[in-house]
Amino acid sequence: MLKLINGKYHKVYTGFVLINLKEARTGRKVVETEVKIKHLTESEIEWYLNSSEPFDKAGAYAIQGIGSFLVEKISGSYTNVVGLPLAEVVEAFKKYNAYSIF
């Protein structure tokens, strides 16, 4: 996976649905983030693999961890790459009255 994205842009997508049963309303959204991985040498890839960090990650890197050194540029939601686009989810909660504290 790291060799496939090495030196390239890739997109991370997260979709979510909120349901307000009381008002019978739903909201759904897909968040897209574009990430550019720097050109990695074989030794950098090997070093990162030896850290064991990438093995339970969907994209084979953890932007919030050691793998942050791989990322050259990001366009969009950082938290989307981590796992859940928090700003977009909170806005959806507010828009659809799906959470009472807002």
Residue pairs with C-beta under 8 A, 6 or more apart in sequence:
1 54
1 59
1 60
2 40
2 45
2 48
2 49
2 54
2 60
2 61
2 70
3 45
5 37
5 59
5 60
6 37
6 39
6 40
6 45
7 37
7 38
7 39
7 40
8 36
8 37
9 34
9 35
9 36
9 37
10 34
10 35
10 37
10 59
11 32
11 33
11 34
11 35
12 32
12 33
12 34
12 35
12 59
12 76
12 80
12 81
13 30
13 31
13 32
13 33
14 30
14 31
14 80
14 83
14 84
14 85
15 28
15 29
15 30
15 31
16 28
16 29
16 31
16 84
16 85
16 88
16 89
16 92
17 26
17 27
17 28
18 26
18 27
18 28
18 89
18 92
18 93
18 96
18 98
19 25
19 26
19 98
20 26
20 96
20 97
20 98
23 96
23 97
25 96
25 97
26 96
27 92
27 95
27 96
27 98
29 88
29 92
31 76
31 77
31 80
31 85
31 88
32 76
32 80
33 74
33 75
33 76
33 77
33 78
33 80
33 81
33 85
34 74
34 75
34 76
35 63
35 71
35 73
35 74
35 75
35 81
36 71
36 72
36 73
36 74
37 61
37 70
37 71
37 72
38 69
38 70
38 71
38 72
40 48
40 70
44 69
48 54
48 61
48 66
48 67
48 70
51 66
53 61
53 62
53 65
53 66
53 67
54 60
54 61
54 62
54 67
57 67
59 81
61 67
61 70
61 71
62 68
63 70
63 71
63 74
63 78
63 81
63 82
64 82
74 81
77 85
77 86
77 87
77 88
79 85
79 86
79 87
80 88
90 102
92 98
93 99
93 102
94 102
